[in-house]
């Protein structure tokens, strides 16, 4: 799965702006109508493909009564008596920890962890591996079909929704939070969440939330809006073969922002096309597990991440724990220890681009004041910041923002 990492897109767009500034005809950008601004060449579209459903809200997928259930049905007794949850809820703290430990980038390959019997590996195969939807873990007691919990919401066919796939993405502070009740009421939909992870809770927003934000603000970020006449939007989002719900995708990516208004000129809530492909990612947890059905041990992802951008210099960026692969402890503070898609390196590329353009051809937003730090350049992108402020006030008020100190580099 390709996670929505904005820095990768920024690196590519920066390179294309370098070409445009050098008046290269092969750039995707052409001069805009205002001084110092560029716009996409006619006919250029951006399509986002992910081999798996984005983590967070889009992964809360309804499970229908006629589907093959990876667990036994939830009884009405559990759904109607929350007071019994403490004693009857089979989701133990160990199970909750499993949900917290989910997720890995597409570029992580799987390996087998030795020493775990086949049966255990089979039972745990859905834990800790994917950032997308995870089948619920519930009691193995034999509950009759007529005791299925009746929940609000039905599929277009009229089938009952008896459960939902779980997401390991936890709600951010300030949101209502999940009920944790068994069955379809386990999650509350529409909430902002952080990416699932194995260690301490991250401050990085879930993939569903990032894509929803892109659908209003564009995927170019604040920095590049200084040089663009309008945001760069995705025309389509395509999901590979995996547990999928068109309704959940539409809700997560566009539904939560559909009433956002009073955006500055050029910004708007997009009607992005959302589709599913029949392609299965060969290195996905499910595919690898199927090939190793008879092998002992459970699958766990490695800690490396691979990013590729269509740029001539160092297109491949391989990192482990945030540093380029092979970085030693002694070299951590060196320039060579920076990822090509780190904020610092992207800011350096942006500054290099500005230095290649005569100041009298700079856009007004860069000529109005003396800017030095990364934070100052971002804040000076007034139309982008105005749109982001409107989005937060009207839809994403609990969005986690990094402290300004993190961006005070030059």
Steps between C-alpha positions, in 0.01 A plus 500: 500500500619848422423721795413864436837659586474860383879548497537256209257701290671824598836368385363416156311829467809697606701332227231585245501864615879504456442391139231762452718778638776391260242524219520129424216383277477161672373650828146424612463871589443800275491873592184612676312825457669671797865595540720225639222238505469174309215267418470141381530440131163412345429126504721421803315294761614339825371156602577354843526121519513306824514123515307506828221703653639809680528468877256695712139581415503336154592168662188486717321277255156348569485123518173352373315200636537293181878550478750242617575611851851465640337472840178387661205744495442747783204423724223750564566451871839669466368783286208583728681475837807726502527446876605141436779612269765475769428132564370379164698708253757255365723780373761479771777754560720267296257531209493878537878505487482307174289776349754760614782304339363507145642647187800516270583681177460325167872486455551278802557138413380213712710249685406200707550515874619155608384296791123541473287193425287487187171533681610806693642658188165448327307660784733797527561556132267800488670678789774760473535482123280741310395857555174427322188315619549217745234236571376521859607258771196380697383208708517151356169407664238360265233768473187419295439709191177641643703652784697728269523853632270733309682825424412817318588495134437258218669421175329597172384139471322527835739265678569573863832645607605265778853623563774726366862448410729657758761767440809530717491879459409658834285811540685826557453695825189713481294250299209309650687169486391144428254317722698176488174306518486167317351491155424784259505756781870440573615802298348842451533612141609840371759571770857621460760235582876456518693236307522159664844400620696259718658743746382820663197661342605710204395858423465416131142511381344193340511445125124553474531841665794607281317409182192691620716804566661473156155497348448855627850651523680307225800270531766765435518638856534858621855565377429438132182707504729804484575401140172342387191676368273228638532183710601167350209262556466126453263406221448144619581265787529131410518223762636154426346163577428492876208543743326805357188712536411772252275660762778510761749642249259770389415589860864521608646684201222739397195468725660651809588821314202536268355796694823699526447844349648851482827373352733742319503513121641188340422271793196277526369163610573268207282219367789260463430173318535199732532153352628154587739296287522123479879511537644324803828630641731198490684599818187570706453314826214295359682401182822405678309310766314301235830396341637389836189332634693197619797689645537547876521846653306819448566782258647826627611799288858623488583855606614639166311741275561557130397817319540568129454830322526577130805725541845464338712517818462224759147397400506213752492582871541200732473567873499300821357661813496838323863499383652395168577131502854433623524813716719443807452656842803719443359638174146575623563876526672524162337634184520153347264373769204694361231335295442660161136554594569656841360849555851643524609360164180608329543851642856503366368407155237773524765759589715381212203545267445858621867584454472392136220752438557871478338677799303730272323187374412370845129487596364772728479266801881466501576867429287653774727418795835361604460127559763277655371187673300212361215599733498858373488388136208267573303761693556756224303283256189698595239340273603151603498591870158663460363183340659281767353717775152471348535122470607465863220720630228330301606134489836410654520695824693227684772460236838455672750771406871487573633775728641799304843430652527193276502727194737771615790392280657708221 
